[in-house]
Amino acid sequence: MKKKKQLEKLEWLRRFSETCGVSGFEGRMKALLQERLAAYGDVSYDKLGSVIFTKKAEEADAPKIMLASHMDEIGFMVKYITKEGFLRFTCLGGWWEQVMLSQRVIVHGSKGDIVGVIGSKPPHILPPEERTKVVQKKDMYIDIGANSADEVRELGVFEGCPVTPDVKVAAMGDGKTLVGKAWDNRIGCAVMADVMDNVLADGSPNTVYGVGTVQEEVGLRGAQTSANLLNPDIAFVLDTCVAGGTPGVADDVAPAVIGKGVAITIFDASMIPNTALRDFALATAKEIGVPTQISISEGGGTDGGRIHLSGCGVLTLTFSIPTRYIHSHQSVIHIDDYLGAVKLITAMVEKLDKAKYQELLAK
């Protein structure tokens, strides 16, 4: 039975990663989360598109805990069709030019999905001055095998079509390391779904909201609208962080590595976490034997940046799964970090009753 459950988890991880859903076009991922959490009858939405699964407390004044995981992945949008049938695009989320050329993508047109590739010049025709020059995003294009603008439109492709990376999940050497697209932040969605399963099975003294937010990669937008709607007391943001431990990445820039535990953020560009909640997380992890690491991001933020400022303030903490090569077509995670995150967050949700919340609030 244990092996069967592990296989089921792996299959859900595969589906989460491979599902297409760039910022502003999260519908497929939203549908998948609703399938995954079908046991929850109480499902609602904010007006931007975030999906909310609710487990209500018996007592009206019980703490309200928000588990926020963004559904969107980085990708592209068609902005112009050339007369020759190539697609110019704009980026949805932060891309670095050197990870983009010659990568396969899927263009989601009105008549279905079409495979494309971000075009590149072969080295045979590159003059010496271009060989070390980075190609700018504005000069890139997508080739979908069409011969004219009219043919592109006949295929159902138009300005405004979303485009996602075309990548399948694969297990790597040790069997626990997975490579795939969109772990930022589909692994956070998987953590949220598993914790909500545990809450439904084991109970909680609190009202717990499992929230799949939208448009995080373009400005933390769904975090703001969903937090405004729910007015939570406590928020756990479930996301990824840049993993270190690879050549050229300094330990003081990315101290967390894959396979060594869930990372607890002590600082990012959008938020200083609630220190009492941080200390409670570290104490709980030690008590239940879950390894943790520290994450710091001086150049990026998470949904917590908007959530902790909503209303009169929300006690907020970010948990991250260390991930190699985020914001590229291929990223790498370790299953043990994901399982540890589920165990730790479930324990914290169970412990956070009214008395504990008031204690944290007073610190």
LUMMIVEX-888865 format. One record per atom (N, C-alpha, C): residue in three letters; x, y, z. Coordinates in steps of 0.001 Angstrom, whole numbers, padded with zeros to 6 digits, always signed. Example, Ala and Ser with C-alpha at 12.3 -4.5 7.8 and 13.67 -1.06 7.14 Angstrom:
! LUMMIVEX-888865
ala+013190-005690+007800;ala+012300-004500+007800;ala+013200-003300+007800;ser+012850-002250+007080;ser+013670-001060+007140;ser+012900+000030+007870;
***
This chain:
! LUMMIVEX-888865
met+000835-001211+000000;met+000000+000000+000000;met+000869+001260+000000;lys+001961+001234+000777;lys+002837+002396+000836;lys+003449+002678-000531;lys+003882+001621-001234;lys+004459+001802-002561;lys+003426+002353-003529;lys+002179+001897-003410;lys+001110+002388-004279;lys+000889+003879-004072;lys+000889+004320-002822;lys+000705+005741-002531;lys+001866+006576-003059;gln+003081+006025-002969;gln+004243+006735-003500;gln+004133+006909-005011;leu+003675+005864-005681;leu+003489+005952-007128;leu+002404+006961-007481;glu+001358+006995-006677;glu+000293+007971-006907;glu+000827+009392-006755;lys+001642+009614-005729;lys+002238+010942-005535;lys+003103+011332-006729;leu+003901+010395-007204;leu+004768+010667-008351;leu+003944+010998-009596;glu+002841+010304-009774;glu+001999+010582-010937;glu+001367+011963-010840;trp+000947+012368-009634;trp+000416+013714-009466;trp+001504+014757-009713;leu+002706+014505-009238;leu+003804+015438-009492;leu+004055+015579-010989;arg+004036+014473-011691;arg+004230+014523-013147;arg+003137+015374-013794;arg+001897+015133-013423;arg+000798+015876-014035;arg+000868+017359-013680;phe+001228+017657-012438;phe+001340+019064-012042;phe+002403+019765-012883;ser+003551+019133-013036;ser+004642+019752-013774;ser+004297+019924-015250;glu+003745+018901-015861;glu+003528+018918-017305;glu+002299+019707-017735;thr+001415+020024-016804;thr+000245+020835-017149;thr+000686+022236-017544;cys+000081+022761-018593;cys+000443+024083-019104;cys-000415+025158-018446;gly+000218+026231-018011;gly-000528+027316-017383;gly+000355+028491-017052;val+000616+029335-018047;val+001430+030530-017791;val+000574+031598-017113;ser+001211+032652-016668;ser+000522+033720-015952;ser-000631+034278-016786;gly-001801+034344-016158;gly-002988+034836-016833;gly-003766+033768-017575;phe-003189+032556-017669;phe-003827+031449-018401;phe-003728+030169-017569;glu-004133+030255-016310;glu-003934+029141-015367;glu-005086+028135-015360;gly-006012+028229-016319;gly-007223+027414-016286;gly-006985+025919-016204;arg-006022+025399-016955;arg-005778+023945-016920;arg-005258+023507-015562;met-004409+024325-014962;met-003882+023974-013652;met-004962+024086-012593;lys-005820+025059-012726;lys-006927+025197-011784;lys-007832+023963-011842;ala-008130+023493-013062;ala-008955+022302-013220;ala-008285+021075-012613;leu-006959+020983-012770;leu-006232+019840-012217;leu-006254+019873-010689;leu-006088+021039-010099;leu-006167+021143-008640;leu-007555+020767-008141;gln-008574+021149-008878;gln-009930+020794-008463;gln-010159+019285-008571;glu-009543+018660-009551;glu-009592+017202-009632;glu-008842+016581-008460;arg-007666+017121-008168;arg-006839+016588-007087;arg-007514+016730-005735;leu-008204+017832-005508;leu-008856+018087-004215;leu-010374+017983-004337;ala-010811+016978-005078;ala-012246+016793-005311;ala-013012+016507-004024;ala-012304+016041-002986;ala-012974+015753-001709;ala-013494+017019-001034;tyr-012963+018175-001454;tyr-013403+019443-000865;tyr-014618+019972-001620;gly-015761+020003-000912;gly-016971+020539-001531;gly-017015+022046-001503;asp-016265+022646-000576;asp-016284+024098-000414;asp-015167+024704-001258;val-015499+025037-002509;val-014533+025615-003441;val-015059+026966-003911;ser-014185+027960-003880;ser-014576+029302-004304;ser-013433+029938-005085;tyr-013651+031158-005549;tyr-012676+031820-006400;tyr-012644+033310-006084;asp-011477+033919-006278;asp-011481+035374-006278;asp-011744+035831-007716;lys-011884+037115-007912;lys-012299+037601-009229;lys-011157+037679-010231;leu-009950+037371-009779;leu-008819+037327-010703;leu-008574+035912-011213;gly-009167+034907-010528;gly-009044+033533-010990;gly-008419+032562-010017;ser-007950+033035-008864;ser-007392+032123-007862;ser-008476+031175-007368;val-008101+029937-007051;val-009054+028939-006561;val-008785+028670-005084;ile-009872+028523-004303;ile-009767+028430-002846;ile-010524+027202-002358;phe-009820+026322-001651;phe-010416+025140-001026;phe-010476+025407+000479;thr-011660+025267+001076;thr-011857+025699+002464;thr-012256+024546+003364;lys-011550+024438+004486;lys-011939+023565+005582;lys-012288+024478+006748;lys-013551+024546+007123;lys-014007+025494+008145;lys-013832+024930+009548;ala-013500+025824+010481;ala-013406+025448+011898;ala-014801+025423+012506;glu-014934+024660+013577;glu-016219+024619+014269;glu-016474+025912+015024;glu-015424+026527+015547;glu-015568+027774+016299;glu-015342+028970+015386;ala-016236+029933+015465;ala-016202+031076+014555;ala-014946+031932+014734;asp-014400+031966+015953;asp-013236+032823+016212;asp-011915+032065+016124;ala-011927+030877+015545;ala-010685+030115+015359;ala-009799+030828+014342;pro-008484+030682+014467;pro-007579+031308+013492;pro-007870+030846+012065;lys-007652+031747+011133;lys-007806+031439+009704;lys-006416+031363+009082;ile-006085+030184+008567;ile-004761+029934+008012;ile-004865+029789+006493;met-004054+030539+005783;met-004016+030504+004318;met-002760+029782+003854;leu-002933+028740+003058;leu-001820+028049+002413;leu-001802+028505+000961;ala-000844+029337+000586;ala-000833+029960-000738;ala+000246+029357-001622;ser-000147+028867-002781;ser+000803+028337-003760;ser+000374+028828-005136;his+001271+029481-005844;his+000849+030024-007143;his+000841+028942-008218;met-000183+029020-009066;met-000391+028015-010104;met+000357+028324-011389;asp+000709+029585-011610;asp+001273+029959-012907;asp+002741+029594-013028;glu+003153+029371-014246;glu+004547+029135-014597;glu+004994+030256-015528;ile+006303+030409-015680;ile+006791+031392-016638;ile+006605+030860-018056;gly+006417+031769-018976;gly+006217+031377-020366;gly+006224+032599-021259;phe+005405+032566-022291;phe+005435+033619-023292;phe+004015+033906-023796;met+003895+034984-024565;met+002654+035311-025251;met+002983+035826-026649;val+002240+035345-027638;val+002431+035814-029010;val+002023+037286-029091;lys+002910+038124-029647;lys+002577+039541-029781;lys+002527+040022-031231;tyr+003139+039232-032155;tyr+003164+039672-033547;tyr+003436+038470-034442;ile+002806+038451-035603;ile+003003+037379-036580;ile+003637+037987-037823;thr+004815+037499-038203;thr+005490+038056-039374;thr+004832+037539-040649;lys+005076+038215-041738;lys+004481+037807-043015;lys+004982+036432-043447;glu+006183+036050-042940;glu+006740+034739-043268;glu+006187+033618-042393;gly+005412+033976-041372;gly+004792+032958-040530;gly+005516+032644-039238;phe+006418+033530-038814;phe+007091+033355-037535;phe+006393+034195-036465;leu+006570+033793-035196;leu+005876+034454-034094;leu+006862+035243-033242;arg+006642+036520-033135;arg+007355+037318-032143;arg+006582+037200-030838;phe+007286+037282-029721;phe+006621+037034-028444;phe+007123+037971-027358;thr+006324+038086-026313;thr+006740+038776-025100;thr+006830+037742-023987;cys+007648+038015-023000;cys+007855+037064-021905;cys+006851+037288-020781;leu+006334+036202-020252;leu+005506+036232-019055;leu+006346+035667-017914;gly+006872+036552-017085;gly+007796+036135-016033;gly+009235+036377-016449;gly+010144+036115-015519;gly+011548+036459-015730;gly+012330+035378-016451;trp+012784+035704-017652;trp+013588+034785-018453;trp+014983+035362-018674;trp+015956+034479-018746;trp+017339+034839-019084;trp+017602+034329-020493;glu+018097+035192-021353;glu+018228+034852-022768;glu+018987+033553-023026;gln+020000+033264-022232;gln+020859+032120-022534;gln+020193+030772-022308;val+019004+030732-021709;val+018314+029449-021537;val+017154+029284-022518;met+017030+030176-023482;met+015833+030205-024320;met+015996+029637-025718;leu+017101+029904-026381;leu+017242+029536-027790;leu+017157+028025-028011;ser+016512+027638-029117;ser+016394+026241-029580;ser+015561+025366-028652;gln+014810+025962-027763;gln+013963+025189-026863;gln+012575+024979-027473;arg+012007+023789-027220;arg+010658+023503-027716;arg+009607+024176-026843;val+008549+024615-027489;val+007440+025258-026795;val+006124+024738-027356;ile+005046+025039-026638;ile+003699+024721-027118;ile+002924+026021-027233;val+002406+026293-028422;val+001578+027471-028654;val+000121+027032-028528;his-000612+027683-027649;his-001987+027281-027367;his-002944+028154-028179;gly-003296+027667-029364;gly-004175+028405-030254;gly-005636+028033-030068;ser-006492+028689-030804;ser-007931+028464-030680;ser-008364+027116-031233;lys-007522+026482-032059;lys-007856+025178-032636;lys-007047+024043-032022;gly-006321+024353-030958;gly-005541+023319-030298;gly-004089+023720-030104;asp-003333+022820-029511;asp-001933+023081-029198;asp-001035+022758-030390;ile-000041+023609-030603;ile+000888+023437-031708;ile+002311+023490-031164;val+003126+022522-031534;val+004521+022505-031103;val+005321+023515-031920;gly+006191+024237-031234;gly+007064+025179-031895;gly+008449+025122-031297;val+009355+025903-031836;val+010714+025980-031313;val+011172+027428-031406;ile+011896+027862-030386;ile+012491+029198-030438;ile+013709+029116-031346;gly+013644+029817-032475;gly+014645+029677-033517;gly+016019+030178-033108;ser+017039+029622-033734;ser+018415+030058-033478;ser+019251+029863-034735;lys+020331+030616-034847;lys+021250+030468-035979;lys+022245+029346-035690;pro+022497+028482-036645;pro+023559+027471-036469;pro+024929+028148-036379;pro+025880+027534-035680;pro+027206+028149-035546;pro+027920+028302-036884;his+027548+027499-037883;his+028213+027544-039174;his+028134+028928-039845;ile+027054+029658-039558;ile+026866+030942-040250;ile+027050+032145-039330;leu+027527+031883-038103;leu+027739+032988-037174;leu+029099+033631-037411;pro+029134+034926-037662;pro+030427+035611-037748;pro+031080+035660-036370;pro+032380+035816-036296;pro+033089+035782-035001;pro+032509+036733-033965;glu+032097+037928-034372;glu+031601+038904-033401;glu+030258+038498-032787;glu+029537+037575-033437;glu+028239+037139-032899;glu+028360+035912-032010;arg+029462+035198-032097;arg+029580+033923-031383;arg+029568+034084-029864;thr+030024+035218-029380;thr+030036+035455-027932;thr+028988+036486-027516;lys+028135+036858-028426;lys+027121+037865-028157;lys+025810+037202-027736;val+025194+037701-026668;val+023921+037158-026209;val+022797+037693-027097;val+021982+036791-027636;val+020830+037185-028446;val+019758+037760-027519;gln+019269+038925-027813;gln+018258+039568-026978;gln+016877+038957-027212;lys+016061+038965-026166;lys+014712+038406-026281;lys+013915+039070-027404;lys+014107+040356-027567;lys+013342+041090-028575;lys+013666+040629-029991;asp+014799+039970-030176;asp+015196+039496-031495;asp+014829+038040-031734;met+014262+037363-030762;met+013913+035954-030891;met+012540+035787-031532;tyr+012289+034582-032006;tyr+011000+034270-032633;tyr+010702+032786-032420;ile+009450+032427-032625;ile+009014+031032-032529;ile+008637+030542-033914;asp+009124+029366-034247;asp+008854+028715-035526;asp+007849+027585-035273;ile+006675+027650-035895;ile+005672+026584-035725;ile+005472+025796-037029;gly+006373+025988-037974;gly+006275+025245-039224;gly+005254+025795-040194;ala+004966+027080-040087;ala+004047+027735-041021;ala+004848+028534-042040;asn+004211+028838-043161;asn+004900+029517-044257;asn+004421+030936-044514;ser+003402+031364-043788;ser+002889+032716-043978;ser+002027+033094-042787;ala+001746+034390-042661;ala+000870+034858-041590;ala-000521+034259-041738;asp-000990+034152-042979;asp-002326+033570-043209;asp-002381+032124-042741;glu-001317+031373-042975;glu-001278+029978-042546;glu-001260+029881-041022;val-000542+030787-040369;val-000526+030824-038909;val-001947+031027-038373;arg-002653+031967-038959;arg-004016+032257-038478;arg-004959+031099-038781;glu-004732+030407-039889;glu-005544+029228-040195;glu-005358+028137-039143;leu-004184+028099-038551;leu-003900+027118-037493;leu-004515+027516-036153;gly-005120+028688-036095;gly-005764+029139-034861;gly-004868+029936-033949;val-003730+030383-034461;val-002793+031163-033655;val-003016+032645-033935;phe-003038+033437-032872;phe-003323+034861-032993;phe-002537+035623-031936;glu-002487+036931-032071;glu-001837+037752-031058;glu-002563+037585-029725;gly-001818+037251-028687;gly-002414+036999-027373;gly-002426+035539-026983;cys-002034+034638-027886;cys-001959+033220-027540;cys-000875+032982-026487;pro-001175+032206-025459;pro-000126+031839-024507;pro+000782+030761-025076;val+002016+030756-024597;val+003025+029787-025038;val+003720+029232-023804;thr+003851+027912-023728;thr+004510+027287-022580;thr+005674+026413-023034;pro+006656+026197-022177;pro+007725+025227-022483;pro+007147+023830-022689;asp+007758+023066-023550;asp+007331+021699-023853;asp+008341+020737-023238;val+008027+020226-022048;val+008979+019412-021281;val+008229+018293-020552;lys+008798+017106-020533;lys+008256+015982-019785;lys+009105+015729-018531;val+008470+015235-017475;val+009163+014918-016227;val+009968+013631-016388;ala+011137+013594-015772;ala+011953+012374-015755;ala+012656+012256-014414;ala+012796+011015-013943;ala+013592+010758-012744;ala+015057+010704-013134;met+015912+011229-012263;met+017349+011255-012528;met+018052+010131-011761;gly+019361+010231-011621;gly+020200+009130-011160;gly+019744+008382-009932;asp+019410+009097-008847;asp+019096+008411-007598;asp+017629+008018-007479;gly+016816+008341-008477;gly+015402+007991-008441;gly+014546+008953-007639;lys+015174+009782-006816;lys+014438+010753-006008;lys+014572+012179-006540;thr+015433+012360-007484;thr+015643+013671-008081;thr+014860+013731-009388;leu+014017+014750-009523;leu+013142+014856-010683;leu+013472+016109-011483;val+013537+015952-012802;val+013726+017090-013682;val+012443+017303-014474;gly+012055+018547-014619;gly+010840+018874-015360;gly+010665+020374-015423;lys+009629+020815-016073;lys+009351+022241-016134;lys+008441+022647-014972;ala+008418+023934-014701;ala+007389+024546-013856;ala+007353+024048-012408;trp+008454+023470-011912;trp+008438+023156-010484;trp+008170+024426-009682;asp+008599+025552-010230;asp+008200+026862-009710;asp+006901+027251-010411;asn+005724+026949-009851;asn+005580+026521-008486;asn+004624+025339-008370;arg+004718+024412-009287;arg+003809+023265-009204;arg+004150+022366-008025;ile+005425+022371-007581;ile+005746+021586-006393;ile+005118+022219-005154;gly+004997+023549-005142;gly+004275+024208-004057;gly+002810+023845-004060;cys+002212+023727-005248;cys+000812+023301-005344;cys+000640+021880-004814;ala+001615+021020-005090;ala+001556+019639-004594;ala+001641+019605-003075;val+002497+020426-002487;val+002596+020505-001026;val+001257+020975-000452;met+000699+022023-001028;met-000583+022542-000536;met-001665+021468-000589;ala-001755+020756-001705;ala-002790+019736-001861;ala-002632+018617-000834;asp-001399+018183-000590;asp-001165+017116+000388;asp-001506+017574+001803;val-001153+018797+002147;val-001493+019312+003480;val-003008+019408+003631;met-003695+019858+002603;met-005158+019940+002681;met-005775+018556+002826;asp-005195+017548+002186;asp-005638+016165+002393;asp-005503+015776+003862;asn-004356+016101+004449;asn-004112+015760+005844;asn-005063+016491+006779;val-005345+017735+006476;val-006277+018517+007285;val-007663+017891+007250;leu-008079+017444+006069;leu-009398+016828+005936;leu-009458+015499+006671;ala-008351+014741+006635;ala-008327+013421+007258;ala-008170+013480+008773;asp-007303+014383+009252;asp-006934+014393+010667;asp-007602+015500+011474;gly-008198+016466+010788;gly-008837+017569+011496;gly-007862+018666+011850;ser-008414+019817+012198;ser-007631+020978+012603;ser-008540+021890+013397;pro-008002+022573+014409;pro-008842+023498+015179;pro-009129+024789+014418;asn-008530+024941+013246;asn-008605+026212+012537;asn-009433+026118+011259;thr-009767+027268+010731;thr-010222+027343+009346;thr-008981+027389+008471;val-008914+026499+007502;val-007737+026395+006643;val-008163+026601+005195;tyr-007469+027500+004517;tyr-007716+027763+003103;tyr-006528+027264+002286;gly-006770+026367+001363;gly-005753+025994+000391;gly-005991+026809-000865;val-005058+027666-001219;val-005276+028626-002300;val-004258+028429-003423;gly-004768+028223-004633;gly-003942+028260-005824;gly-004049+029652-006420;thr-003004+030441-006275;thr-003062+031834-006718;thr-002644+031963-008188;val-003044+033056-008801;val-002724+033326-010197;val-001739+034492-010306;gln-001057+034533-011427;gln-000237+035667-011845;gln+000836+036093-010835;glu+001423+035132-010155;glu+002523+035458-009251;glu+003746+035920-010016;glu+004006+035278-011141;glu+005235+035551-011884;glu+005245+036923-012562;val+004109+037582-012605;val+004041+038906-013223;val+003645+039983-012221;gly+003801+039701-010926;gly+003530+040751-009946;gly+002734+040347-008725;leu+002726+039068-008357;leu+002077+038614-007102;leu+000612+039029-007046;arg-000067+038977-008167;arg-001385+039604-008261;arg-002493+038812-007581;gly-002550+037492-007845;gly-003588+036680-007218;gly-003428+036582-005712;ala-002207+036728-005227;ala-001985+036724-003777;ala-002718+037881-003126;gln-002671+039036-003767;gln-003326+040217-003207;gln-004845+040069-003203;thr-005410+039631-004334;thr-006870+039552-004411;thr-007431+038451-003511;ser-006753+037299-003447;ser-007258+036211-002600;ser-007115+036546-001122;ala-006022+037199-000734;ala-005857+037595+000665;ala-006885+038649+001058;asn-007172+039573+000151;asn-008209+040569+000431;asn-009557+039906+000656;leu-009816+038853-000100;leu-011085+038137+000030;leu-011177+037357+001333;leu-010094+036688+001713;leu-010128+035759+002847;leu-009818+036419+004185;asn-009030+037480+004178;asn-008618+038151+005409;asn-008047+037151+006419;pro-006985+036431+006052;pro-006445+035403+006950;pro-005706+036015+008135;asp-005531+035192+009174;asp-004720+035586+010326;asp-003260+035182+010124;ile-003064+034028+009500;ile-001742+033444+009295;ile-001652+032975+007852;ala-000491+033134+007238;ala-000299+032634+005878;ala+001012+031876+005775;phe+000930+030709+005177;phe+002111+029949+004801;phe+002203+029983+003278;val+003255+030563+002777;val+003473+030611+001332;val+004347+029430+000942;leu+003902+028664-000046;leu+004582+027435-000457;leu+005135+027651-001854;asp+006453+027711-001963;asp+007058+028095-003232;asp+008386+027365-003398;thr+009209+027857-004308;thr+010542+027305-004522;thr+011584+028375-004227;cys+012820+027963-004072;cys+013924+028915-003952;cys+015078+028423-004805;val+015973+029336-005130;val+017154+028976-005915;val+018036+028043-005092;ala+018330+026880-005635;ala+019193+025924-004940;ala+020655+026203-005261;gly+021469+026155-004223;gly+022911+026251-004405;gly+023517+024870-004531;gly+024808+024790-004190;gly+025487+023504-004262;gly+025899+023095-005654;thr+025835+024024-006605;thr+026252+023742-007973;thr+027442+024632-008332;pro+028226+024249-009328;pro+029389+025062-009700;pro+029005+026498-010036;gly+029757+027441-009460;gly+029552+028844-009769;gly+028520+029557-008927;val+027832+028827-008029;val+026818+029441-007168;val+027357+029478-005741;ala+027579+030673-005214;ala+028167+030829-003882;ala+027174+030459-002785;asp+027683+029907-001694;asp+026842+029485-000577;asp+026093+030649+000062;asp+026706+031839+000061;asp+026035+032959+000705;asp+024961+033582-000190;val+024916+033164-001433;val+023876+033632-002351;val+022693+032667-002355;ala+022976+031373-002341;ala+021928+030345-002351;ala+022335+029239-001388;pro+022047+029409-000088;pro+022535+028455+000904;pro+021811+027111+000916;ala+020591+027036+000405;ala+019834+025778+000426;ala+020212+024908-000764;val+020273+023609-000536;val+020590+022661-001611;val+019512+021590-001674;ile+019399+020938-002822;ile+018343+019935-002945;ile+018674+018697-002118;gly+017608+018104-001558;gly+017754+016872-000800;gly+018116+017029+000651;lys+018286+018270+001124;lys+018694+018512+002510;lys+017589+019105+003365;gly+016369+019213+002821;gly+015261+019685+003637;gly+014568+020906+003065;val+013342+021135+003545;val+012578+022312+003147;val+013300+023563+003634;ala+013271+024617+002822;ala+013944+025868+003182;ala+012944+026855+003770;ile+013338+027498+004858;ile+012536+028533+005509;ile+013177+029876+005202;thr+012406+030762+004609;thr+012951+032043+004170;thr+013130+032995+005342;ile+014323+033550+005477;ile+014575+034533+006528;ile+014520+035966+005995;phe+014598+036095+004655;phe+014509+037424+004037;phe+014335+037261+002540;asp+013461+038070+001938;asp+013485+038228+000493;asp+013147+039674+000158;ala+013186+040003-001119;ala+013035+041394-001530;ala+011631+041934-001302;ser+010674+041056-001028;ser+009294+041503-000841;ser+008814+041412+000598;met+009555+040728+001477;met+009030+040480+002820;met+010114+040049+003798;ile+010048+040577+005016;ile+010747+040005+006160;ile+009715+039160+006886;pro+009913+037865+007032;pro+008868+037016+007616;pro+008626+037335+009081;asn+007464+036929+009563;asn+007152+037072+010978;asn+008125+036200+011781;thr+008898+036810+012648;thr+009970+036076+013324;thr+009446+035067+014341;ala+008315+035380+014987;ala+007736+034426+015932;ala+007261+033174+015193;leu+006676+033371+014019;leu+006225+032245+013208;leu+007417+031452+012678;arg+008461+032161+012322;arg+009693+031495+011878;arg+010266+030607+012969;asp+010355+031145+014183;asp+010912+030374+015300;asp+010025+029184+015647;phe+008716+029365+015531;phe+007772+028278+015786;phe+007978+027160+014753;ala+008213+027540+013508;ala+008453+026548+012456;ala+009729+025761+012731;leu+010790+026456+013131;leu+012059+025779+013402;leu+011938+024840+014602;ala+011212+025274+015629;ala+011017+024430+016814;ala+010180+023199+016482;thr+009132+023392+015682;thr+008282+022275+015287;thr+009053+021274+014439;ala+009862+021779+013518;ala+010664+020894+012673;ala+011618+020049+013500;lys+012250+020662+014487;lys+013166+019926+015353;lys+012417+018871+016155;glu+011235+019229+016637;glu+010427+018314+017452;glu+010010+017072+016672;ile+009642+017230+015395;ile+009135+016096+014623;ile+010200+015474+013715;gly+011418+016015+013775;gly+012517+015412+013039;gly+012529+015692+011550;val+012081+016876+011138;val+012109+017265+009728;val+013300+018192+009495;pro+014215+017848+008603;pro+015358+018729+008333;pro+014916+020008+007632;thr+015528+021117+008017;thr+015226+022407+007393;thr+016513+023097+006973;gln+016364+024051+006080;gln+017464+024888+005631;gln+017011+026341+005649;ile+017931+027220+005394;ile+017639+028647+005329;ile+017651+029084+003866;ser+016704+029954+003531;ser+016683+030557+002201;ser+016707+032070+002344;ile+017435+032723+001457;ile+017455+034178+001406;ile+017479+034591-000060;ser+016692+035615-000403;ser+016623+036074-001786;ser+016639+037594-001807;glu+017769+038152-002196;glu+017886+039601-002238;glu+017357+040182-003546;gly+017021+039321-004499;gly+016579+039825-005792;gly+015216+039350-006235;gly+014442+038738-005358;gly+013118+038249-005745;gly+012219+038096-004550;gly+010938+037876-004797;gly+009970+037714-003718;gly+008960+036636-004040;thr+007995+036475-003152;thr+006945+035470-003315;thr+005592+036117-003052;asp+004550+035300-003131;asp+003199+035772-002818;asp+003116+036396-001429;gly+004013+035995-000542;gly+004009+036564+000804;gly+004169+038066+000815;gly+004834+038609-000217;gly+005039+040054-000285;gly+003751+040839-000296;arg+002725+040288-000926;arg+001413+040942-000943;arg+000543+040491+000232;ile+000612+039211+000555;ile-000282+038680+001584;ile-000015+039318+002936;his+001258+039470+003314;his+001545+039953+004670;his+001129+041404+004875;leu+000874+042128+003776;leu+000445+043520+003874;leu-001059+043694+003727;ser-001797+042623+003512;ser-003242+042760+003312;ser-003940+043024+004643;gly-005078+043728+004566;gly-005814+044075+005775;gly-004943+044861+006728;cys-004968+044477+008006;cys-004118+045132+009007;cys-002840+044333+009248;gly-002521+043415+008321;gly-001308+042617+008421;gly-001608+041156+008689;val-000772+040287+008162;val-000951+038842+008304;val+000379+038230+008736;leu+000370+037384+009759;leu+001576+036652+010148;leu+001931+035699+009008;thr+003073+035930+008373;thr+003378+035220+007126;thr+004776+034620+007156;leu+004872+033412+006613;leu+006147+032715+006516;leu+006183+031955+005198;thr+007332+031973+004534;thr+007497+031271+003260;thr+008335+030012+003440;phe+007784+028895+002946;phe+008497+027618+002885;phe+008825+027347+001417;ser+010045+026951+001147;ser+010455+026755-000238;ser+011093+025385-000448;ile+010816+024820-001611;ile+011501+023606-002045;ile+012715+024037-002861;pro+013936+023760-002396;pro+015121+024144-003177;pro+015061+023541-004581;thr+015318+024375-005578;thr+015143+023956-006969;thr+016296+024466-007824;arg+016951+023571-008513;arg+018017+023966-009431;arg+017430+024454-010757;tyr+018048+025471-011312;tyr+017772+025942-012672;tyr+016352+026481-012852;ile+015800+027128-011808;ile+014463+027684-011958;ile+014477+028783-013017;his+013302+029063-013520;his+013096+030023-014611;his+013876+029620-015860;ser+013763+028347-016173;ser+014293+027811-017422;ser+013356+026680-017849;his+013649+026048-018982;his+012814+024930-019432;his+012951+023703-018528;gln+014102+023538-017907;gln+014363+022339-017103;gln+014757+022751-015684;ser+014043+022261-014688;ser+014429+022514-013302;ser+014419+021202-012526;val+015109+021192-011395;val+015402+019944-010685;val+015044+020077-009206;ile+014289+019104-008697;ile+013918+019061-007279;ile+014242+017683-006707;his+014114+017576-005374;his+014314+016298-004689;his+013045+015969-003915;ile+012571+014734-004049;ile+011299+014333-003442;ile+011318+014462-001922;asp+012452+014188-001284;asp+012497+014246+000179;asp+012188+015649+000708;asp+012596+016677-000020;asp+012296+018048+000411;asp+010793+018314+000375;tyr+010166+017827-000654;tyr+008704+017963-000791;tyr+007967+017224+000332;leu+008372+015990+000608;leu+007702+015214+001656;leu+007920+015843+003032;gly+009127+016369+003274;gly+009399+017031+004546;gly+008567+018282+004722;ala+008368+019030+003644;ala+007544+020232+003716;ala+006109+019890+004095;val+005577+018848+003489;val+004201+018423+003810;val+004086+018059+005283;lys+005040+017307+005783;lys+005005+016870+007183;lys+005094+018056+008135;leu+005992+018982+007867;leu+006182+020130+008753;leu+004971+021058+008748;ile+004472+021391+007593;ile+003347+022333+007518;ile+002085+021713+008099;thr+001891+020422+007882;thr+000739+019744+008499;thr+000821+019840+010019;ala+001985+019592+010585;ala+002162+019668+012038;ala+001898+021075+012558;met+002338+022080+011835;met+002133+023460+012275;met+000655+023845+012242;val-000033+023419+011196;val-001466+023703+011100;val-002216+023060+012263;glu-001821+021859+012636;glu-002473+021159+013744;glu-002211+021846+015081;lys-001028+022432+015251;lys-000654+023058+016515;lys-001195+024485+016681;leu-001523+025131+015588;leu-001884+026548+015653;leu-003345+026751+016061;asp-003615+026553+017337;asp-004955+026830+017853;asp-005028+028295+018290;lys-006139+028683+018902;lys-006331+030085+019296;lys-005264+030555+020267;ala-004929+029714+021209;ala-003942+030110+022226;ala-002575+030331+021595;lys-002183+029447+020706;lys-000886+029574+020052;lys-000856+030809+019160;tyr-001944+031078+018475;tyr-002009+032255+017604;tyr-001849+033536+018431;gln-002540+033614+019555;gln-002430+034797+020409;gln-001022+034960+020962;glu-000387+033834+021264;glu+000992+033864+021742;glu+001927+034422+020667;leu+001773+033974+019448;leu+002595+034455+018345;leu+002328+035938+018064;leu+001065+036323+018161;leu+000669+037691+017880;leu+001296+038676+018869;ala+001483+038216+020089;ala+001989+039094+021149;ala+003506+039253+021123;lys+004205+038426+020363;lys+005668+038460+020358;lys+006189+039566+019448;
***
